[in-house]
Amino acid sequence: MTMAKLHDGTFLEVTTTGDGPAVLTQASLAVIEGEAAERMRAWGAQPDLGQALVTGLATAGRRVVSADYEGHRAAHPAAGTLTADAVAADLLAIADAAGVGEFAYYGYSWLALAGLQLAIRTDRLTGLAMGGFPPLGGPYDAMLAVTRAAHRMATEDAGRELPDRSEIEVGDWDSAAVTQQPDQTSQYVTLYESLGDFDERAALDRVTVPRLAFAGSEDTMEYGPRWGGVRVEIGPPLAEHRDELVDRGWTVEVVVGGDHSSVMRSPTALPILTGWLAAPGQQPAS
């Protein structure tokens, strides 16, 4: 068993699958079954997402380094220390544990944001793929507001009996929020606060490796009054800045009709990733 030591002293299991040029992705290889799987599908999630992505990338000729970083942070919150610097350091620690020098990176949602932060802090990347978070026009302020609201609700509900996730009505995000503990929510407040003065265009000037950004055209999330009525837009800014990003060397895919959950799933994400990785000039030596 290969373990990576992260910035907070905790250890995360790292798995390597396949042969070829390395790609690092934050994926759980656990396959959820039964009622839990049906519940995930009802919420738009894919129970075997990590396994499907890793298998697909490995079949496409990649050495896939995978670690369930998000799951680890749920189990071992880094409240107060999960800054952009710390996340980038953790990702490098995962690569180091796998014995990988240079590697491409794929992340979705906030883990795509993490990949951009990694890219401006290391010269070890051979490629950067960001799904579900635009490299330009990112919803940093909105996500800070959402994470602060989630932390406030978790703090207010601390000590109370939390609802069983299986009893929450599908789509009721207000109720879903209170299943988080305060230390779980506060770490993401720390992350977005650390990005308060992040200069996107200056960052993009520094990223010259092959790079991909994709999202659904309908990837917009509306949060209710408990959240402050925040609107998080991901697909629209990617479409808005498509031309500038392409001029800067990005490959941009806007999936018509796709939302945050549907574009994350392997039937949509995997062909985009493997097609981009197979493109001329984007296959580094193994």
Backbone as JSON, one array per atom type, in Angstrom:
{
  "sequence": "MTMAKLHDGTFLEVTTTGDGPAVLTQASLAVIEGEAAERMRAWGAQPDLGQALVTGLATAGRRVVSADYEGHRAAHPAAGTLTADAVAADLLAIADAAGVGEFAYYGYSWLALAGLQLAIRTDRLTGLAMGGFPPLGGPYDAMLAVTRAAHRMATEDAGRELPDRSEIEVGDWDSAAVTQQPDQTSQYVTLYESLGDFDERAALDRVTVPRLAFAGSEDTMEYGPRWGGVRVEIGPPLAEHRDELVDRGWTVEVVVGGDHSSVMRSPTALPILTGWLAAPGQQPAS",
  "N": [[0.85, -1.2, 0.0], [0.64, 2.14, -0.95], [1.31, 5.24, 0.5], [0.64, 8.7, 0.87], [2.07, 11.42, 2.57], [0.44, 14.13, 3.83], [0.03, 17.77, 4.05], [-0.88, 18.31, 6.62], [0.02, 16.26, 8.16], [-1.47, 13.94, 8.0], [-2.22, 10.76, 6.39], [-2.69, 9.53, 3.09], [-4.06, 7.09, 0.98], [-2.62, 6.0, -2.06], [-3.08, 5.03, -5.39], [-1.87, 3.32, -8.25], [-2.49, 2.78, -11.64], [-2.25, 1.05, -14.7], [-0.1, 1.73, -17.6], [2.25, 4.02, -19.08], [2.44, 7.54, -20.05], [2.13, 9.62, -17.19], [-0.86, 10.49, -15.4], [-2.49, 12.4, -13.02], [-5.23, 12.09, -10.89], [-7.96, 12.91, -8.77], [-9.62, 10.57, -7.43], [-11.99, 8.34, -6.09], [-11.75, 4.87, -5.81], [-13.65, 3.22, -4.89], [-16.66, 1.4, -5.33], [-19.92, 2.14, -5.15], [-22.82, 0.46, -4.03], [-26.18, -0.96, -4.13], [-28.82, 0.46, -2.09], [-27.58, 2.87, -1.43], [-26.24, 3.48, -3.78], [-28.4, 3.88, -5.52], [-29.46, 6.14, -4.35], [-27.43, 7.98, -4.81], [-27.54, 8.13, -7.61], [-30.04, 9.29, -7.89], [-29.51, 11.86, -7.06], [-27.98, 12.68, -9.1], [-25.39, 11.76, -9.21], [-22.64, 9.48, -9.97], [-22.22, 6.23, -9.09], [-19.94, 4.61, -9.58], [-17.97, 6.31, -10.47], [-15.19, 7.1, -10.08], [-13.82, 4.67, -10.48], [-14.57, 4.13, -13.14], [-13.43, 6.31, -14.53], [-10.67, 6.0, -13.99], [-10.16, 3.44, -15.05], [-10.84, 3.92, -17.72], [-8.97, 5.91, -18.51], [-6.6, 4.53, -18.1], [-6.9, 2.44, -19.95], [-6.69, 3.96, -22.2], [-4.02, 4.27, -22.42], [-2.57, 5.44, -20.33], [-0.69, 5.99, -17.33], [-2.24, 5.95, -14.45], [-2.5, 7.86, -11.64], [-4.17, 7.81, -8.71], [-6.11, 9.17, -6.04], [-8.26, 9.56, -3.28], [-8.78, 12.43, -2.55], [-10.73, 14.36, -1.83], [-12.54, 12.81, -0.34], [-10.84, 12.1, 1.71], [-10.39, 14.56, 2.93], [-12.92, 15.01, 3.94], [-13.02, 13.09, 5.91], [-10.77, 13.72, 7.38], [-10.57, 16.64, 8.22], [-8.95, 19.71, 7.35], [-9.13, 22.11, 8.86], [-8.56, 25.53, 8.89], [-6.04, 25.31, 7.72], [-6.19, 24.59, 5.05], [-5.22, 26.0, 2.63], [-4.65, 27.44, -0.67], [-1.94, 27.06, -1.25], [-1.35, 24.89, 0.44], [-3.02, 22.87, -0.59], [-1.92, 22.52, -3.16], [0.62, 21.6, -2.4], [-0.13, 19.19, -1.22], [-1.07, 17.77, -3.46], [1.27, 17.46, -4.92], [2.63, 15.87, -3.11], [1.16, 13.52, -3.32], [1.8, 12.74, -5.95], [4.54, 12.37, -5.59], [4.56, 10.21, -3.81], [3.7, 8.21, -5.46], [5.85, 7.93, -7.03], [6.16, 9.51, -9.26], [7.48, 11.74, -11.58], [7.09, 13.86, -13.74], [3.79, 14.8, -14.79], [0.42, 14.75, -16.06], [-2.6, 16.49, -15.09], [-5.88, 16.0, -13.9], [-8.85, 17.42, -12.75], [-12.08, 17.93, -11.25], [-14.61, 20.37, -10.68], [-14.09, 21.86, -7.54], [-11.68, 20.6, -7.38], [-10.64, 20.97, -9.86], [-10.06, 23.67, -9.79], [-8.04, 23.38, -7.87], [-6.12, 22.14, -9.45], [-5.34, 24.21, -11.18], [-4.14, 25.91, -9.35], [-2.04, 24.26, -8.61], [-0.66, 24.15, -11.04], [0.52, 26.67, -11.31], [2.45, 26.59, -9.47], [4.36, 24.68, -9.86], [6.78, 23.07, -12.01], [6.36, 20.62, -13.0], [4.16, 19.68, -14.36], [2.69, 18.17, -17.24], [0.41, 18.59, -18.54], [-2.86, 20.08, -18.16], [-6.1, 19.57, -17.13], [-9.19, 20.91, -16.66], [-12.29, 20.44, -15.34], [-15.64, 21.5, -14.94], [-15.08, 23.92, -13.65], [-14.29, 27.14, -14.44], [-11.28, 28.41, -15.95], [-11.06, 31.08, -16.29], [-12.95, 33.78, -15.17], [-13.89, 32.52, -12.94], [-16.0, 31.43, -10.18], [-15.15, 32.68, -7.63], [-15.78, 34.56, -5.55], [-18.49, 33.97, -5.17], [-18.34, 31.3, -4.37], [-16.95, 31.57, -2.0], [-18.89, 32.89, -0.49], [-20.85, 30.87, -0.42], [-19.5, 28.79, 0.93], [-19.02, 30.01, 3.37], [-21.65, 30.32, 4.24], [-22.42, 27.64, 4.44], [-20.72, 26.85, 6.48], [-21.63, 28.47, 8.56], [-24.22, 27.42, 8.92], [-23.58, 24.78, 9.61], [-22.26, 25.23, 12.01], [-24.29, 26.38, 13.56], [-25.91, 24.16, 13.8], [-24.38, 22.43, 15.2], [-23.89, 19.86, 17.55], [-26.51, 19.11, 17.55], [-28.78, 16.44, 16.66], [-27.99, 15.13, 13.63], [-29.64, 15.04, 10.42], [-30.45, 11.96, 8.76], [-28.79, 11.23, 5.79], [-30.1, 9.73, 3.86], [-32.72, 10.32, 4.25], [-33.18, 12.82, 3.33], [-34.86, 14.89, 1.07], [-34.51, 14.56, -2.42], [-32.59, 16.98, -4.05], [-32.91, 18.9, -2.1], [-30.97, 21.05, -1.04], [-30.6, 22.8, 1.08], [-31.23, 21.3, 3.38], [-29.39, 19.26, 3.06], [-27.0, 20.5, 3.59], [-26.69, 20.63, 6.37], [-25.7, 18.22, 7.16], [-23.02, 18.32, 7.31], [-20.08, 18.7, 9.31], [-18.78, 21.35, 11.46], [-15.91, 21.58, 11.27], [-15.46, 20.38, 8.85], [-16.69, 22.07, 7.0], [-15.42, 24.52, 7.47], [-12.84, 24.29, 6.47], [-13.04, 24.7, 3.75], [-13.86, 27.3, 3.63], [-11.47, 28.45, 4.45], [-9.91, 27.77, 2.19], [-11.11, 29.24, 0.04], [-10.92, 31.82, 1.05], [-8.16, 32.13, 0.96], [-7.83, 32.57, -1.69], [-8.67, 35.08, -2.22], [-7.47, 37.32, -3.44], [-6.73, 36.37, -5.89], [-5.32, 36.47, -9.08], [-6.55, 35.83, -12.03], [-5.87, 36.15, -14.83], [-3.14, 36.74, -14.72], [-2.26, 34.35, -13.69], [-2.93, 32.62, -15.8], [-1.15, 33.45, -17.7], [1.1, 32.19, -16.88], [0.78, 29.52, -17.26], [1.64, 27.19, -19.48], [1.62, 24.63, -20.45], [-0.04, 21.97, -22.34], [-3.57, 22.4, -22.22], [-6.88, 22.05, -20.99], [-10.29, 22.93, -20.75], [-13.53, 22.27, -19.61], [-17.11, 22.27, -19.4], [-20.63, 22.16, -18.55], [-23.17, 23.78, -20.46], [-25.36, 24.55, -19.01], [-24.47, 24.73, -16.44], [-25.05, 26.09, -13.75], [-25.65, 27.1, -10.48], [-28.17, 27.66, -8.21], [-28.65, 28.99, -5.05], [-30.61, 28.86, -2.09], [-32.47, 31.08, 0.21], [-31.31, 30.61, 2.78], [-28.7, 30.4, 2.17], [-28.07, 32.86, 1.37], [-29.01, 33.48, -1.11], [-27.24, 32.98, -3.22], [-25.72, 32.82, -6.45], [-24.05, 30.57, -8.39], [-22.04, 30.49, -11.1], [-20.78, 28.55, -13.68], [-20.66, 27.21, -16.25], [-21.64, 29.36, -18.02], [-19.6, 31.52, -17.77], [-17.4, 30.14, -18.84], [-18.19, 29.74, -21.49], [-18.45, 32.42, -22.21], [-15.81, 33.36, -22.11], [-14.56, 31.8, -23.93], [-13.31, 32.36, -26.48], [-11.1, 34.0, -25.78], [-9.7, 32.22, -24.13], [-9.11, 30.15, -25.94], [-7.45, 31.58, -27.68], [-5.37, 31.88, -25.94], [-4.34, 29.38, -25.91], [-5.81, 27.29, -24.88], [-7.81, 24.31, -24.98], [-11.22, 24.22, -25.34], [-14.3, 23.04, -24.21], [-17.72, 23.26, -24.28], [-20.4, 21.74, -23.06], [-23.39, 21.29, -24.49], [-26.43, 21.81, -22.9], [-25.62, 20.44, -20.65], [-25.25, 19.97, -17.1], [-23.78, 20.55, -13.8], [-23.52, 18.04, -12.52], [-24.07, 16.13, -14.55], [-22.09, 16.46, -16.53], [-19.85, 15.75, -15.17], [-19.96, 13.0, -15.02], [-18.71, 9.83, -16.21], [-19.46, 8.94, -18.91], [-19.65, 11.33, -20.29], [-17.42, 12.97, -19.5], [-15.12, 11.35, -19.87], [-14.69, 10.73, -22.73], [-14.08, 13.35, -23.6], [-11.72, 13.88, -22.17], [-9.96, 11.74, -22.98], [-9.87, 12.17, -25.71], [-8.66, 14.68, -25.83], [-6.18, 14.13, -24.6], [-5.11, 12.46, -26.49], [-4.61, 14.08, -28.61], [-2.54, 15.61, -31.17], [0.72, 16.61, -30.17], [0.16, 16.56, -27.49], [1.02, 14.41, -26.08], [3.14, 13.49, -23.93], [6.47, 12.14, -23.51], [6.81, 8.87, -22.14]],
  "CA": [[0.0, 0.0, 0.0], [1.39, 3.39, -1.05], [0.66, 6.32, 1.25], [1.21, 10.04, 0.76], [1.95, 12.24, 3.78], [-0.07, 15.43, 3.44], [0.59, 18.92, 4.76], [-1.33, 18.31, 8.01], [0.53, 15.08, 8.84], [-2.29, 12.77, 7.75], [-1.75, 9.92, 5.29], [-3.71, 9.22, 2.1], [-3.68, 5.99, 0.11], [-2.42, 6.35, -3.46], [-3.13, 3.86, -6.25], [-1.39, 3.51, -9.61], [-3.12, 1.83, -12.56], [-1.89, 1.19, -16.1], [1.25, 2.11, -18.01], [2.31, 5.11, -20.04], [2.62, 8.85, -19.42], [1.34, 9.69, -15.96], [-1.91, 11.48, -15.17], [-2.94, 12.4, -11.63], [-6.61, 12.49, -10.71], [-8.45, 12.69, -7.4], [-10.77, 9.7, -7.63], [-12.2, 7.18, -5.22], [-11.96, 3.65, -6.58], [-14.76, 2.47, -4.28], [-17.88, 1.31, -6.13], [-21.06, 2.13, -4.24], [-23.87, -0.43, -4.53], [-27.42, -1.05, -3.36], [-29.64, 1.66, -1.9], [-26.72, 4.06, -1.47], [-25.99, 3.78, -5.19], [-29.62, 4.45, -6.07], [-29.58, 7.5, -3.82], [-26.47, 8.81, -5.55], [-28.07, 8.35, -8.96], [-31.16, 10.23, -7.79], [-28.93, 13.19, -6.91], [-27.2, 12.97, -10.3], [-24.01, 11.28, -9.07], [-22.33, 8.19, -10.56], [-21.63, 5.43, -8.01], [-18.64, 4.04, -9.94], [-17.3, 7.33, -11.27], [-13.74, 7.03, -9.99], [-13.37, 3.44, -11.13], [-14.76, 4.27, -14.58], [-12.44, 7.25, -15.05], [-9.33, 5.42, -13.91], [-10.09, 2.36, -16.03], [-10.87, 4.5, -19.06], [-7.71, 6.57, -18.78], [-5.57, 3.49, -18.19], [-7.12, 1.77, -21.23], [-6.23, 4.88, -23.24], [-2.56, 4.3, -22.46], [-2.02, 6.33, -19.31], [-0.43, 5.51, -15.98], [-3.16, 6.79, -13.7], [-2.26, 7.98, -10.21], [-5.45, 8.24, -8.15], [-6.24, 9.26, -4.59], [-9.54, 10.18, -2.93], [-8.42, 13.59, -1.72], [-11.94, 14.98, -1.28], [-13.02, 11.93, 0.72], [-9.89, 12.2, 2.82], [-10.62, 15.81, 3.64], [-14.16, 14.86, 4.7], [-12.71, 12.28, 7.09], [-9.67, 14.36, 8.11], [-10.62, 18.05, 7.82], [-7.78, 20.55, 7.62], [-9.69, 23.42, 9.19], [-7.57, 26.55, 9.18], [-4.78, 25.15, 6.98], [-6.41, 24.17, 3.67], [-5.01, 27.1, 1.7], [-4.25, 27.02, -2.02], [-0.57, 26.54, -1.14], [-1.39, 23.56, 1.07], [-3.62, 21.92, -1.53], [-0.91, 22.23, -4.19], [1.64, 20.77, -1.77], [-0.69, 17.84, -1.06], [-1.11, 17.1, -4.75], [2.64, 17.06, -5.23], [2.95, 14.74, -2.22], [0.53, 12.33, -3.91], [2.64, 12.35, -7.09], [5.81, 11.87, -5.05], [4.33, 8.89, -3.22], [3.56, 7.27, -6.57], [7.12, 7.88, -7.75], [5.95, 10.17, -10.54], [8.16, 13.02, -11.72], [6.2, 14.73, -14.5], [2.46, 14.2, -14.92], [-0.74, 15.58, -16.38], [-3.52, 16.54, -13.97], [-7.3, 16.23, -14.17], [-9.71, 17.61, -11.6], [-13.41, 18.45, -11.55], [-15.18, 21.27, -9.68], [-13.04, 22.55, -6.78], [-10.42, 19.93, -7.65], [-10.1, 21.63, -11.05], [-9.44, 24.87, -9.21], [-6.8, 22.94, -7.24], [-5.16, 21.88, -10.5], [-4.8, 25.48, -11.64], [-3.22, 26.37, -8.32], [-0.85, 23.42, -8.74], [0.05, 24.48, -12.28], [1.32, 27.89, -11.17], [3.42, 26.38, -8.38], [5.31, 23.6, -10.17], [7.14, 22.88, -13.42], [6.28, 19.18, -13.23], [2.98, 19.31, -15.12], [2.76, 18.02, -18.68], [-0.9, 18.95, -19.06], [-3.83, 20.46, -17.14], [-7.49, 19.45, -17.55], [-10.11, 21.45, -15.65], [-13.7, 20.23, -15.62], [-16.59, 22.04, -13.97], [-14.63, 25.16, -13.02], [-13.62, 27.86, -15.53], [-10.0, 29.03, -15.6], [-11.24, 32.53, -16.37], [-14.32, 34.06, -14.75], [-14.26, 31.57, -11.9], [-16.91, 31.97, -9.17], [-14.45, 32.69, -6.35], [-16.56, 35.29, -4.55], [-19.72, 33.22, -4.91], [-18.02, 30.09, -3.6], [-16.62, 32.0, -0.64], [-20.16, 33.14, 0.18], [-21.5, 29.57, -0.2], [-18.81, 28.03, 1.97], [-19.28, 30.69, 4.64], [-23.02, 29.99, 4.63], [-22.41, 26.24, 4.87], [-20.06, 26.79, 7.79], [-22.53, 29.06, 9.54], [-25.29, 26.46, 9.2], [-23.01, 23.64, 10.33], [-21.96, 25.69, 13.37], [-25.58, 26.53, 14.24], [-26.48, 22.84, 14.05], [-23.42, 21.59, 15.93], [-24.43, 19.31, 18.79], [-27.84, 18.56, 17.31], [-28.8, 15.2, 15.91], [-28.03, 15.46, 12.22], [-30.55, 14.18, 9.66], [-29.89, 10.88, 7.94], [-28.74, 11.67, 4.39], [-31.06, 8.97, 3.06], [-34.06, 10.85, 4.47], [-33.28, 14.16, 2.75], [-35.5, 14.9, -0.24], [-33.58, 14.83, -3.51], [-32.57, 18.38, -4.47], [-33.05, 19.81, -0.95], [-29.6, 21.38, -0.65], [-30.61, 23.44, 2.39], [-31.16, 20.24, 4.39], [-28.15, 18.5, 2.87], [-25.87, 21.24, 4.15], [-26.51, 20.44, 7.8], [-25.05, 16.95, 7.44], [-21.59, 18.61, 7.42], [-19.6, 19.18, 10.6], [-18.12, 22.65, 11.31], [-14.52, 21.52, 10.8], [-15.48, 20.02, 7.44], [-17.05, 23.24, 6.21], [-14.5, 25.65, 7.66], [-11.63, 24.14, 5.65], [-13.29, 25.28, 2.43], [-13.8, 28.75, 3.85], [-10.04, 28.76, 4.43], [-9.42, 27.67, 0.82], [-11.57, 30.36, -0.8], [-10.33, 33.05, 1.59], [-6.78, 32.21, 0.48], [-7.88, 32.95, -3.1], [-9.38, 36.35, -2.3], [-6.82, 38.26, -4.36], [-6.18, 35.58, -6.99], [-5.34, 37.15, -10.38], [-6.7, 34.76, -13.01], [-5.12, 36.37, -16.07], [-1.72, 36.6, -14.41], [-2.02, 32.92, -13.55], [-3.0, 31.99, -17.11], [0.09, 33.79, -18.4], [2.17, 31.31, -16.39], [0.46, 28.12, -17.58], [1.94, 27.01, -20.9], [1.47, 23.23, -20.85], [-1.35, 21.71, -22.95], [-4.59, 22.64, -21.2], [-8.26, 21.79, -21.39], [-11.35, 23.33, -19.83], [-14.85, 21.88, -20.11], [-18.22, 22.41, -18.46], [-21.93, 22.16, -19.19], [-23.73, 25.11, -20.73], [-26.36, 24.84, -17.97], [-23.84, 24.55, -15.13], [-25.31, 27.24, -12.88], [-26.3, 26.61, -9.27], [-28.9, 28.68, -7.45], [-28.77, 28.64, -3.65], [-31.76, 29.5, -1.49], [-32.29, 32.17, 1.17], [-30.4, 30.26, 3.88], [-27.35, 30.56, 1.63], [-27.91, 34.24, 0.92], [-29.45, 33.63, -2.49], [-26.04, 33.05, -4.06], [-25.76, 32.18, -7.76], [-22.71, 30.13, -8.8], [-22.03, 30.25, -12.53], [-19.58, 27.86, -14.15], [-20.75, 27.08, -17.7], [-21.72, 30.62, -18.75], [-18.33, 32.24, -17.95], [-16.52, 29.41, -19.75], [-18.64, 30.08, -22.84], [-18.16, 33.84, -22.43], [-14.37, 33.58, -22.29], [-14.03, 30.74, -24.8], [-12.4, 32.87, -27.51], [-9.85, 34.42, -25.15], [-8.98, 31.03, -23.68], [-8.57, 29.49, -27.13], [-6.32, 32.4, -28.11], [-4.28, 31.64, -24.99], [-3.83, 28.03, -26.1], [-6.65, 26.29, -24.23], [-8.89, 23.6, -25.63], [-12.42, 24.52, -24.56], [-15.5, 22.28, -24.56], [-18.93, 23.59, -23.56], [-21.34, 20.66, -23.36], [-24.71, 21.89, -24.6], [-27.46, 21.19, -22.06], [-25.05, 19.75, -19.5], [-25.16, 20.67, -15.82], [-22.57, 20.21, -13.06], [-23.46, 16.61, -12.25], [-24.09, 15.29, -15.75], [-20.83, 16.56, -17.25], [-18.85, 15.06, -14.35], [-20.06, 11.55, -15.18], [-17.72, 9.3, -17.15], [-19.85, 8.91, -20.32], [-19.39, 12.64, -20.89], [-16.08, 13.49, -19.22], [-14.03, 10.49, -20.34], [-14.34, 10.99, -24.13], [-13.43, 14.65, -23.71], [-10.36, 13.75, -21.65], [-9.12, 10.87, -23.79], [-9.67, 12.83, -27.0], [-7.67, 15.75, -25.64], [-4.89, 13.53, -24.32], [-4.6, 11.82, -27.7], [-4.39, 15.08, -29.65], [-1.14, 15.84, -31.51], [1.43, 17.56, -29.32], [-0.25, 16.46, -26.1], [1.4, 13.09, -25.58], [4.53, 13.54, -23.49], [7.18, 10.87, -23.46], [6.55, 8.13, -20.89]],
  "C": [[0.89, 1.25, 0.0], [0.62, 4.5, -0.37], [1.4, 7.63, 1.03], [1.01, 10.77, 2.07], [1.58, 13.65, 3.36], [0.4, 16.54, 4.38], [0.24, 18.94, 6.25], [-0.88, 17.06, 8.77], [-0.32, 13.84, 8.67], [-1.78, 12.03, 6.52], [-2.92, 9.51, 4.41], [-3.22, 8.11, 1.18], [-3.65, 6.44, -1.35], [-2.37, 5.06, -4.28], [-2.63, 4.21, -7.65], [-1.93, 2.39, -10.49], [-2.64, 2.09, -13.98], [-0.44, 1.6, -16.32], [1.17, 3.23, -19.04], [2.59, 6.42, -19.34], [1.66, 9.01, -18.25], [0.28, 10.78, -16.0], [-2.4, 11.3, -13.74], [-4.38, 12.87, -11.57], [-7.06, 12.12, -9.31], [-9.74, 11.89, -7.49], [-10.81, 8.59, -6.61], [-12.47, 5.96, -6.08], [-13.06, 2.78, -5.98], [-15.97, 2.52, -5.2], [-19.05, 1.16, -5.16], [-22.17, 1.27, -4.86], [-25.12, -0.31, -3.68], [-28.17, 0.27, -3.25], [-28.81, 2.93, -1.96], [-26.43, 4.47, -2.9], [-27.22, 4.41, -5.84], [-29.82, 5.89, -5.61], [-28.63, 8.45, -4.56], [-26.99, 9.12, -6.95], [-29.21, 9.36, -8.94], [-30.67, 11.67, -7.68], [-28.05, 13.56, -8.1], [-25.78, 12.49, -10.26], [-23.87, 9.89, -9.7], [-21.62, 7.32, -9.53], [-20.25, 4.87, -8.31], [-17.77, 5.03, -10.71], [-15.78, 7.19, -11.26], [-13.19, 5.81, -10.72], [-13.47, 3.55, -12.65], [-13.72, 5.2, -15.2], [-11.05, 6.63, -15.08], [-9.16, 4.32, -14.94], [-10.03, 2.91, -17.45], [-9.56, 5.17, -19.43], [-6.57, 5.57, -18.92], [-5.68, 2.74, -19.52], [-6.63, 2.63, -22.39], [-4.71, 5.06, -23.23], [-1.91, 5.23, -21.47], [-1.72, 5.57, -18.02], [-1.19, 6.45, -15.06], [-2.83, 6.72, -12.2], [-3.54, 8.55, -9.6], [-5.41, 8.22, -6.63], [-7.53, 10.0, -4.29], [-9.29, 11.35, -1.98], [-9.65, 14.24, -1.08], [-12.5, 14.12, -0.14], [-12.13, 11.98, 1.95], [-10.13, 13.47, 3.61], [-11.96, 15.81, 4.39], [-13.89, 14.1, 5.99], [-11.65, 12.92, 7.98], [-9.62, 15.84, 7.72], [-9.35, 18.79, 8.23], [-8.26, 21.97, 7.87], [-8.58, 24.39, 9.56], [-6.29, 26.45, 8.38], [-4.97, 24.81, 5.51], [-6.36, 25.36, 2.71], [-4.68, 26.55, 0.32], [-2.84, 26.46, -2.02], [-0.57, 25.12, -0.59], [-1.97, 22.51, 0.14], [-2.61, 21.54, -2.61], [0.19, 21.34, -3.62], [1.14, 19.34, -1.58], [-0.72, 17.09, -2.38], [0.28, 16.65, -5.18], [3.08, 15.88, -4.35], [2.36, 13.44, -2.74], [1.37, 11.82, -5.08], [3.96, 11.76, -6.61], [5.65, 10.46, -4.5], [4.22, 7.82, -4.31], [4.85, 7.14, -7.38], [7.05, 8.52, -9.12], [6.68, 11.51, -10.55], [7.25, 14.02, -12.42], [4.86, 14.02, -14.71], [1.46, 15.24, -15.4], [-1.68, 15.52, -15.17], [-4.94, 16.75, -14.48], [-8.05, 16.36, -12.85], [-11.03, 18.21, -12.03], [-13.91, 19.28, -10.38], [-14.04, 21.92, -8.87], [-11.68, 21.87, -6.97], [-9.82, 20.37, -8.99], [-9.41, 22.93, -10.66], [-8.09, 24.51, -8.59], [-5.72, 22.68, -8.29], [-4.54, 23.15, -11.05], [-3.81, 26.03, -10.62], [-1.92, 25.56, -8.34], [-0.01, 23.87, -9.93], [0.93, 25.71, -12.15], [2.37, 27.77, -10.08], [4.45, 25.29, -8.68], [5.62, 23.61, -11.66], [7.06, 21.41, -13.81], [5.08, 18.76, -14.07], [3.28, 19.19, -16.61], [1.44, 18.38, -19.34], [-1.84, 19.24, -17.91], [-5.23, 20.38, -17.73], [-8.39, 19.89, -16.4], [-11.55, 21.22, -16.11], [-14.56, 20.87, -14.54], [-16.09, 23.21, -13.16], [-13.84, 25.94, -14.06], [-12.3, 28.48, -15.1], [-10.03, 30.54, -15.67], [-12.71, 32.83, -16.08], [-14.82, 33.11, -13.69], [-15.08, 32.2, -10.79], [-16.29, 32.01, -7.77], [-15.25, 33.39, -5.25], [-17.83, 34.53, -4.17], [-19.44, 31.99, -4.07], [-17.58, 30.44, -2.18], [-17.91, 32.25, 0.15], [-20.87, 31.83, 0.5], [-20.83, 28.81, 0.93], [-18.98, 28.69, 3.34], [-20.68, 30.37, 5.15], [-23.09, 28.55, 5.14], [-21.79, 26.11, 6.25], [-20.94, 27.39, 8.87], [-23.63, 28.08, 9.91], [-24.77, 25.26, 9.98], [-22.72, 24.0, 11.78], [-23.24, 25.82, 14.18], [-26.16, 25.18, 14.64], [-25.56, 21.92, 14.83], [-24.04, 21.13, 17.25], [-25.83, 18.77, 18.65], [-27.71, 17.22, 16.6], [-28.97, 15.53, 14.44], [-28.98, 14.54, 11.48], [-29.8, 13.1, 8.92], [-29.93, 11.34, 6.49], [-29.81, 10.97, 3.55], [-32.48, 9.52, 3.21], [-34.25, 12.24, 3.89], [-33.88, 14.06, 1.36], [-34.48, 15.29, -1.31], [-33.71, 16.28, -3.97], [-32.69, 19.37, -3.34], [-31.67, 20.13, -0.39], [-29.55, 22.07, 0.72], [-30.5, 22.4, 3.5], [-29.87, 19.46, 4.29], [-26.97, 19.18, 3.55], [-25.63, 20.9, 5.61], [-25.97, 19.07, 8.16], [-23.53, 17.11, 7.52], [-21.26, 19.09, 8.83], [-18.85, 20.51, 10.41], [-16.68, 22.57, 10.82], [-14.44, 21.1, 9.33], [-15.78, 21.23, 6.56], [-16.02, 24.37, 6.31], [-13.25, 25.54, 6.8], [-11.82, 24.75, 4.26], [-13.42, 26.79, 2.5], [-12.34, 29.21, 3.78], [-9.51, 28.77, 2.99], [-9.83, 28.9, 0.01], [-11.1, 31.71, -0.26], [-8.89, 33.23, 1.1], [-6.7, 32.65, -0.98], [-8.55, 34.31, -3.3], [-8.78, 37.34, -3.26], [-6.2, 37.54, -5.55], [-6.4, 36.29, -8.32], [-5.37, 36.08, -11.47], [-5.83, 34.96, -14.25], [-3.62, 36.27, -15.85], [-1.36, 35.12, -14.27], [-1.99, 32.25, -14.92], [-1.76, 32.3, -17.94], [1.22, 32.82, -18.05], [1.95, 29.85, -16.76], [0.62, 27.92, -19.08], [1.85, 25.57, -21.37], [0.15, 23.06, -21.6], [-2.44, 21.77, -21.89], [-5.99, 22.58, -21.8], [-9.2, 22.33, -20.33], [-12.69, 22.9, -20.43], [-15.88, 22.0, -18.99], [-19.52, 22.36, -19.25], [-22.46, 23.57, -19.39], [-24.72, 25.54, -19.66], [-25.79, 24.68, -16.57], [-23.9, 25.86, -14.35], [-26.08, 26.73, -11.68], [-26.9, 27.78, -8.49], [-29.08, 28.19, -6.02], [-29.88, 29.48, -3.01], [-31.43, 30.55, -0.45], [-31.33, 31.85, 2.31], [-28.94, 30.47, 3.47], [-27.08, 32.0, 1.19], [-28.3, 34.46, -0.52], [-28.3, 33.71, -3.49], [-26.27, 32.28, -5.36], [-24.33, 31.85, -8.17], [-22.76, 29.75, -10.27], [-20.7, 29.65, -12.96], [-19.58, 27.74, -15.68], [-20.79, 28.4, -18.44], [-20.39, 31.38, -18.86], [-17.34, 31.48, -18.84], [-16.9, 29.71, -21.2], [-18.28, 31.53, -23.18], [-16.7, 34.08, -22.77], [-13.73, 32.56, -23.22], [-12.98, 31.28, -25.78], [-11.06, 33.3, -26.91], [-9.03, 33.22, -24.71], [-8.36, 30.28, -24.86], [-7.37, 30.25, -27.66], [-5.11, 32.19, -27.21], [-3.75, 30.19, -25.06], [-4.64, 26.93, -25.44], [-7.53, 25.57, -25.25], [-10.13, 23.76, -24.75], [-13.61, 23.73, -25.1], [-16.66, 22.75, -23.67], [-19.99, 22.59, -23.99], [-22.76, 21.21, -23.34], [-25.73, 21.1, -23.77], [-26.94, 20.51, -20.81], [-25.07, 20.61, -18.25], [-23.94, 20.13, -15.05], [-22.43, 18.7, -12.86], [-23.33, 15.78, -13.52], [-22.76, 15.31, -16.49], [-19.7, 15.87, -16.47], [-18.82, 13.57, -14.64], [-19.18, 11.06, -16.33], [-18.19, 9.23, -18.6], [-19.63, 10.23, -21.03], [-17.94, 13.06, -20.72], [-14.97, 12.66, -19.87], [-13.7, 10.69, -21.82], [-13.66, 12.34, -24.35], [-11.97, 14.54, -23.28], [-9.48, 12.92, -22.57], [-8.88, 11.47, -25.17], [-8.62, 13.92, -26.91], [-6.28, 15.17, -25.4], [-4.26, 12.9, -25.56], [-4.28, 12.81, -28.81], [-2.92, 15.27, -29.93], [-0.51, 16.89, -30.6], [1.08, 17.48, -27.86], [0.02, 15.07, -25.54], [2.87, 13.12, -25.19], [5.16, 12.16, -23.47], [6.92, 10.2, -22.12], [7.82, 7.95, -20.11]]
}
